Amino acid sequence: MELREWWGLIESARSSCRTDDRDPPGDPVPGAVLDLVAALPPASIVAFGRRFSAVFDSAYLAPLWAAAYLIEGGCGDDGFMDFRAGLMLQGRSAFDRAVADPDTLADLPVVQRMGTTGEGWLGCEAMLYVARTAYTRSTGSPSGYDEALATPAAARPSPARGERWDVDDDAQMRLHLPRLAALFLS
């Protein structure tokens, strides 16, 4: 699946939900993505899953993880997985901007609300399982998905790429993520 087609599915789901500011509970966007992907042929669902992994891995960046740590008040491995998956649901433009400069997350309405009211959530664990769930819904079994995905793939990144700094040091966070620090640090 081409990158443009993959992002097209995400944008179609976002448009169908008529929301620019997703926020659980009751967030309709993950379900809309699932419905669109489940309507694809099984081979295309697998291709969606592969493209998901590539996009997901492109955001495995230490500066973005530091931003997630600041926004969420801490962020471990699982939390950063959910964060990157949820960031995808903000759309390609927001995702690409955040990957290039994590401080641009301060532009997202949900992040602004989180910084001012403490309410909201950017992460989305359900997005991590969309392809597998869609494949199961389409074929009746997840095992074929696992077998199809078992073909050799590019190595997963480890550790997170990019500049690192002490995320518990407010001065470092203010230096590297000034707009987010203004929202989340007193």
C-alpha positions as CSV (number, residue, x, y, z in Angstrom):
1,M,0.0,0.0,0.0
2,E,1.4,3.4,-1.0
3,L,1.9,6.0,1.7
4,R,-0.6,8.4,0.1
5,E,-3.3,5.6,0.0
6,W,-2.6,4.7,3.7
7,W,-2.9,8.4,4.8
8,G,-6.0,8.7,2.6
9,L,-7.7,6.0,4.7
10,I,-6.8,7.9,7.9
11,E,-8.1,11.2,6.5
12,S,-11.3,9.6,5.2
13,A,-12.0,8.2,8.7
14,R,-11.3,11.6,10.3
15,S,-13.6,13.3,7.7
16,S,-16.4,10.8,8.3
17,C,-16.3,11.6,12.0
18,R,-16.4,15.3,11.4
19,T,-13.9,16.1,14.2
20,D,-10.5,17.8,14.2
21,D,-10.1,17.2,18.0
22,R,-10.4,13.5,18.8
23,D,-10.7,12.7,22.5
24,P,-11.7,9.5,24.3
25,P,-14.0,8.3,25.7
26,G,-16.3,7.7,22.7
27,D,-13.7,8.7,20.2
28,P,-15.2,7.6,16.8
29,V,-12.0,7.9,14.7
30,P,-10.4,4.5,15.6
31,G,-13.6,2.7,14.8
32,A,-14.0,4.6,11.5
33,V,-10.4,3.6,10.5
34,L,-11.2,-0.1,11.5
35,D,-14.4,0.0,9.3
36,L,-12.5,1.3,6.3
37,V,-9.7,-1.1,6.6
38,A,-12.0,-4.1,7.2
39,A,-13.7,-3.3,4.0
40,L,-10.5,-3.9,2.1
41,P,-9.4,-7.3,0.6
42,P,-7.3,-9.4,3.0
43,A,-4.1,-8.7,1.0
44,S,-4.7,-5.0,1.3
45,I,-5.4,-5.2,5.0
46,V,-1.9,-6.9,5.4
47,A,-0.5,-4.1,3.2
48,F,-2.2,-1.5,5.5
49,G,-0.5,-3.3,8.5
50,R,2.9,-3.1,6.9
51,R,2.5,0.5,6.1
52,F,1.3,1.2,9.6
53,S,4.5,-0.3,10.9
54,A,6.6,1.9,8.6
55,V,4.8,5.1,9.6
56,F,4.8,4.0,13.3
57,D,8.6,3.3,13.2
58,S,9.3,6.7,11.5
59,A,8.1,8.4,14.7
60,Y,10.4,6.3,17.0
61,L,12.3,9.4,17.9
62,A,13.8,10.5,21.2
63,P,12.7,14.1,20.9
64,L,9.1,13.0,20.1
65,W,9.3,10.7,23.1
66,A,10.4,13.6,25.3
67,A,7.4,15.6,24.1
68,A,5.1,12.7,24.9
69,Y,6.7,12.5,28.4
70,L,6.0,16.2,28.9
71,I,2.4,16.0,27.6
72,E,1.4,12.9,29.4
73,G,3.3,13.6,32.7
74,G,5.5,10.6,32.0
75,C,5.7,8.1,29.2
76,G,7.1,4.5,29.2
77,D,7.5,2.1,26.3
78,D,3.8,1.2,26.0
79,G,2.7,4.7,26.5
80,F,4.9,5.9,23.6
81,M,3.5,3.2,21.4
82,D,0.0,4.4,22.2
83,F,1.1,8.0,21.7
84,R,2.5,7.4,18.3
85,A,-0.5,5.5,17.2
86,G,-2.8,8.3,18.4
87,L,-0.6,10.9,16.7
88,M,-1.4,9.1,13.4
89,L,-5.1,9.8,14.0
90,Q,-4.3,13.5,14.1
91,G,-3.7,13.3,10.3
92,R,-0.7,13.4,8.1
93,S,0.0,17.0,8.4
94,A,0.1,17.0,12.2
95,F,2.0,13.8,12.2
96,D,4.7,15.0,9.8
97,R,5.1,18.3,11.6
98,A,5.5,16.5,15.0
99,V,8.0,14.1,13.6
100,A,10.0,17.0,12.2
101,D,9.6,19.2,15.2
102,P,7.8,17.7,18.3
103,D,7.2,21.2,19.7
104,T,4.5,21.7,17.0
105,L,2.3,19.4,19.1
106,A,1.5,22.6,21.0
107,D,-0.7,23.5,18.0
108,L,-3.1,20.6,18.4
109,P,-6.3,21.4,20.2
110,V,-6.3,18.3,22.3
111,V,-2.7,19.1,23.5
112,Q,-3.7,22.7,24.3
113,R,-6.6,21.4,26.3
114,M,-4.4,18.9,28.1
115,G,-2.0,21.7,29.0
116,T,-4.7,24.1,30.2
117,T,-7.3,21.9,31.7
118,G,-5.6,18.6,32.2
119,E,-8.3,16.9,30.2
120,G,-7.9,14.9,27.0
121,W,-5.7,12.2,25.7
122,L,-3.6,11.9,22.5
123,G,-2.7,8.2,22.6
124,C,-4.8,5.4,21.0
125,E,-3.9,1.8,21.9
126,A,-6.8,0.5,19.7
127,M,-5.0,1.9,16.6
128,L,-2.2,-0.6,17.3
129,Y,-4.6,-3.5,16.5
130,V,-6.6,-2.1,13.6
131,A,-5.0,-4.2,10.9
132,R,-5.2,-7.5,12.9
133,T,-8.8,-6.8,14.0
134,A,-9.8,-5.8,10.4
135,Y,-8.2,-9.0,9.0
136,T,-10.1,-11.1,11.6
137,R,-13.3,-9.4,10.8
138,S,-12.8,-9.8,7.1
139,T,-11.6,-13.5,7.1
140,G,-12.8,-14.9,10.4
141,S,-9.3,-15.7,11.6
142,P,-6.2,-13.7,12.8
143,S,-3.8,-16.5,12.0
144,G,-3.6,-15.7,8.3
145,Y,-2.7,-12.2,9.2
146,D,0.2,-13.4,11.3
147,E,1.4,-15.7,8.5
148,A,1.2,-13.0,5.9
149,L,3.0,-10.5,8.1
150,A,5.7,-13.1,8.9
151,T,7.5,-12.4,5.6
152,P,10.9,-10.7,6.0
153,A,10.5,-7.0,6.9
154,A,12.9,-4.2,7.6
155,A,14.6,-4.2,11.0
156,R,12.6,-2.3,13.6
157,P,14.4,0.8,15.0
158,S,16.1,0.5,18.4
159,P,16.8,2.6,20.3
160,A,14.8,5.7,19.6
161,R,16.7,7.9,17.1
162,G,17.6,11.5,17.6
163,E,18.9,13.8,20.3
164,R,18.4,12.9,23.9
165,W,18.2,15.0,27.0
166,D,17.1,14.6,30.6
167,V,13.3,14.7,30.4
168,D,13.1,15.3,34.2
169,D,15.2,18.5,33.9
170,D,12.7,21.3,33.4
171,A,15.4,23.6,32.0
172,Q,16.3,21.1,29.3
173,M,12.6,20.6,28.4
174,R,12.2,24.4,28.2
175,L,15.3,24.6,26.0
176,H,14.3,21.8,23.6
177,L,10.5,22.1,23.7
178,P,9.7,25.7,24.6
179,R,6.1,25.8,23.5
180,L,5.1,22.5,25.1
181,A,7.0,23.5,28.2
182,A,5.0,26.7,28.4
183,L,1.8,24.6,28.4
184,F,2.9,21.9,30.8
185,L,5.6,23.2,33.1
186,S,4.8,25.9,35.7
